[in-house]
Amino acid sequence: MDQKTGGDGKRDPEPLEPATVLVTAGRDPFAQHGFVNTPIYRGSTVLYRNTQDFLKRAARYTYGTKGTPTTESLEIAWTELTGAAGTVLVPSGLAAISIALMSCLRAGDHLLVPDSVYRPTRNFCESILKRFGVETTYYDPLLGADIARLFKPNTRAVFTEAPGSLTFEMQDIPAIAAAAHARDAIVLMDNTWATPLFFSAHAHGVDLAIDAGTKYLSGSSDLLLGLVSANERCWRELRATFDATAFCAGPEDVFLALRGLRSMRVRLLHQQESGLAVARWLAERPEVARVLHPALESDPGHAIWKRDFTGASSLFSVMLKPMPDAAAHAFINTLTLFGIGASWGGFESLAIPFDCAPFRTATAWKPSGPTIRFHIGLEDVGDLIADLERGFAVMATATAR
Ligand SMILES: *Cc1c(COP(=O)(O)O)cnc(C)c1O
């Protein structure tokens, strides 16, 4: 089916604004007896009317792994939202990263990956891709157009992630894409932080855009999903890789993601404001050396963020002044409104300690003191700040000890 038209060939003559796309895209109520949301279709076997139809697979849906009305609803909506040629849905964000890489790499290829990349991406490159004969070079995420000097004759793809989800280093995606395309390489991007609402990856030169739907698309920390959207150049290979692997997402997770989709923009706009309010408050604290948040004017990545992005999500980090790790841990352990856990994008706030130094290989990560990543949820900002204030009071006694 043509993912751009939703199959019925109807298409609005005017391009719709993202807020409207989020509400309308991928819904066909009268194909569902008038019900507003596409229900959960569960199924492996699809029945055909006769042997001729079966042998030709002459049916709208052919088998559970290939797609159902539920999965198609989200594929169509995401394709429209991202301006892609097509989208595949897979069981997790990491599966989206792996299937995107598998769709464009073969034995003997060379891959460029930013040193700030989501750590499980690095693990996939070092384990599976290495075993399948693909060599990875990690690069300084801030290289921009200078990435050109790292290209080898067999460099087939450049992976990007902006900003990195621990250190928030901002990449110059258009410059990297121009350098890659000049050498006919494919550009991939993990766009989970901004989502398509705050960064139009394909419009900025990305061929394969990845989103961990587990995060802001879910908005509720209760599902796992990955989405890969591809432009015309990469769509056929992506879909063929999906068909060959059948890494298909579960119908209930897709259904929940569709619910998340309709309210994603409202949540993100709210979380952007709350995140910035907390980040600005933290930046004024005497215990804080630096806030790593590209939407803050003081951030080294701010100019690129302002040029290319239309918003910021609510995930950022702080670098504390030199102090014992135990003081930072006491701070986090005191917080009552911030959960301690991986992942993010839900309605609830989170705070975790992290240290990238042990696994960076292209560049050194040398923070001034302990580092903490925050995710700001939908709670009241005043309540969150009061909680952080209590944490800092405990940090002071732990530092003095
Ligand atoms: C969480 C995350 C992923 C992976 O998503 P999962 O669904 O947890 O596998 C990928 N990239 C980034 C930047 C993430 O934060």
The ligand as a Gaussian input file, in Angstrom:
#p B3LYP/6-31G(d) Opt

LIG

0 1
 C       15.980000       4.615000      24.673000
 C       16.726000       4.987000      23.458000
 C       16.830000       4.115000      22.389000
 C       16.315000       2.692000      22.452000
 O       14.962000       2.540000      22.694000
 P       14.445000       1.174000      23.369000
 O       13.024000       1.113000      22.938000
 O       14.632000       1.317000      24.852000
 O       15.258000       0.060000      22.786000
 C       17.509000       4.531000      21.286000
 N       18.063000       5.753000      21.216000
 C       17.975000       6.635000      22.215000
 C       18.601000       7.966000      22.065000
 C       17.319000       6.274000      23.374000
 O       17.273000       7.126000      24.395000

